[in-house]
Amino acid sequence: MKRLTILVIILAVFAAFCLGQYGSGVSPPKIIRLSEPRLTGPLSLEQALARRRSVRRFTNRGLDLTQIGQLAWAGQGITEKQRGFRTAPSAGAIYPMKLYFATGEGLFIYNPYKHSLEAIINQDIRGRLAAAALGQRPVANAACDIIITGSERKLAYKYRNKAGRYMLLEAGHIAQNIQLQAVSLELASVTIGAFNVMSVSSVCGLPADLEPLYIICVGYPTGQTTIEKAEKEKETRKTDSAKAKRAVLIIASGNFRDEELFETKRELEKANVETVIASTKTAVLKGMLGNRAEATILVNDITVDDYDAIIFIGGSGASQYFDSRVALDIARQAKDKQKVLAAICIAPTVLANAGVLDGVRATSFLSERGKLKKAGATYTGAAVEQDGLIITGSGPKAATKFGKAITDALADR
Ligand SMILES: Cc1cc2nc3c(=O)[nH]c(=O)nc-3n(C[C@H](O)[C@H](O)[C@H](O)COP(=O)(O)O)c2cc1C
């Protein structure tokens, strides 16, 4: 009988404890293990810093556990297991801060040691949280509100009257980590400092020891993400600047090198660069491998001002331009007029003979190395070499890379 009374008392105390801890209408804690955080991302730190902005309008799309886990890790994740050091610094490594996550599913507390979430309330409290934050809509509409809480008492053991200040500094570190991580996850966020401390504590059922310090609303922004926007702008800039550009490909009237013409041409056209083939005959001409291409203008008729890029294609026939007064003059004009000037395989010798490679880093088919050096070039032997607006290629195998280098040089102008 006495044993039964003791058992009943223990059960009653336990039940009272559970009620006090989790409130009414709430089930016991559910533990959610989070996946390992990723340690690489699509943005540099500098890009994340440059793109961070407070965003207050979110779509109603929720976050998945991988995203929540990553945000939790950014705020308080353990990065040095032996001593338990974390992503954010802490005065005396005391770690007095705790992160709560309010989502559509309820309220969860982050456990950095297990990298897991523990359910505290199984109800959506974001509306009530918004009311406690002076009715701020982002708090109600965000997929997730991260509440940074801290215990001044824990710091006060060591830091006494500095404890309050240190706690706020720690909240700042954590918030910044989380906001930058959100950018890197293509999510938007805003930090909320304006709220009623007592109300937030009560809505979240915080223990007396923990003070809510900051709320970070995170979600999908309405409209394009900052990363999508930046990528799109970059792409548009690239296509725009490559658009309306013209390149003339100068080939030998016989025995031009097929891949060097066709792959270079393909790369240029992929980037919307208009191409024209020039030679000493306007006719269908044959490459070393038997492929045919039609030259539609004469080298004699080339007006350098009409083009953004002048390209000498190689192949054994290209030697016909080595001493061509017209070809050498075109190369010189191209350099003077700051056009993209390119040559591949044996054709860099045209540039060397025109005197435009003096002091320039260049490459070519190996047979031409001596001629380039003699003309003052720094011969690198690379597949493709670029020095300012002069691009040289070593031969057929480097043709695609050569074409890309020309395209990029045109896009940058
Ligand atoms: C301590 C602090 C408290 C803030 N509180 C709120 C807030 O309650 N509500 C809000 O919409 N923004 C809040 N903000 C966000 C600022 O309004 C925002 O950082 C500022 O307008 C600059 O814009 P940016 O973050 O895009 O650079 C807070 C920012 C800080 C640093």
PDBQT file of the ligand as one rigid body, heavy atoms in Angstrom, charges set to zero:
ROOT
HETATM    1  C1  LIG A 501      18.159  45.030 -34.429  1.00  0.00    +0.000 C 
HETATM    2  C2  LIG A 501      17.263  45.043 -35.664  1.00  0.00    +0.000 A 
HETATM    3  C3  LIG A 501      15.909  44.998 -35.506  1.00  0.00    +0.000 A 
HETATM    4  C4  LIG A 501      15.073  44.951 -36.622  1.00  0.00    +0.000 A 
HETATM    5  N1  LIG A 501      13.738  44.844 -36.441  1.00  0.00    +0.000 NA
HETATM    6  C5  LIG A 501      12.918  44.790 -37.499  1.00  0.00    +0.000 A 
HETATM    7  C6  LIG A 501      11.518  44.630 -37.335  1.00  0.00    +0.000 A 
HETATM    8  O1  LIG A 501      11.029  44.539 -36.215  1.00  0.00    +0.000 OA
HETATM    9  N2  LIG A 501      10.759  44.574 -38.429  1.00  0.00    +0.000 N 
HETATM   10  C7  LIG A 501      11.258  44.660 -39.687  1.00  0.00    +0.000 A 
HETATM   11  O2  LIG A 501      10.497  44.598 -40.653  1.00  0.00    +0.000 OA
HETATM   12  N3  LIG A 501      12.602  44.796 -39.895  1.00  0.00    +0.000 NA
HETATM   13  C8  LIG A 501      13.428  44.866 -38.827  1.00  0.00    +0.000 A 
HETATM   14  N4  LIG A 501      14.780  44.970 -39.013  1.00  0.00    +0.000 N 
HETATM   15  C9  LIG A 501      15.335  44.965 -40.377  1.00  0.00    +0.000 C 
HETATM   16  C10 LIG A 501      15.751  46.379 -40.807  1.00  0.00    +0.000 C 
HETATM   17  O3  LIG A 501      14.594  47.150 -41.059  1.00  0.00    +0.000 OA
HETATM   18  C11 LIG A 501      16.601  46.268 -42.084  1.00  0.00    +0.000 C 
HETATM   19  O4  LIG A 501      17.778  45.568 -41.761  1.00  0.00    +0.000 OA
HETATM   20  C12 LIG A 501      16.947  47.619 -42.652  1.00  0.00    +0.000 C 
HETATM   21  O5  LIG A 501      15.802  48.219 -43.219  1.00  0.00    +0.000 OA
HETATM   22  C13 LIG A 501      18.045  47.556 -43.708  1.00  0.00    +0.000 C 
HETATM   23  O6  LIG A 501      17.657  46.751 -44.792  1.00  0.00    +0.000 OA
HETATM   24  P1  LIG A 501      18.462  45.448 -45.229  1.00  0.00    +0.000 P 
HETATM   25  O7  LIG A 501      18.411  44.462 -44.103  1.00  0.00    +0.000 OA
HETATM   26  O8  LIG A 501      17.764  44.957 -46.452  1.00  0.00    +0.000 OA
HETATM   27  O9  LIG A 501      19.875  45.847 -45.505  1.00  0.00    +0.000 OA
HETATM   28  C14 LIG A 501      15.623  44.997 -37.913  1.00  0.00    +0.000 A 
HETATM   29  C15 LIG A 501      17.002  45.055 -38.057  1.00  0.00    +0.000 A 
HETATM   30  C16 LIG A 501      17.822  45.051 -36.955  1.00  0.00    +0.000 A 
HETATM   31  C17 LIG A 501      19.324  45.072 -37.146  1.00  0.00    +0.000 C 
ENDROOT
TORSDOF 0
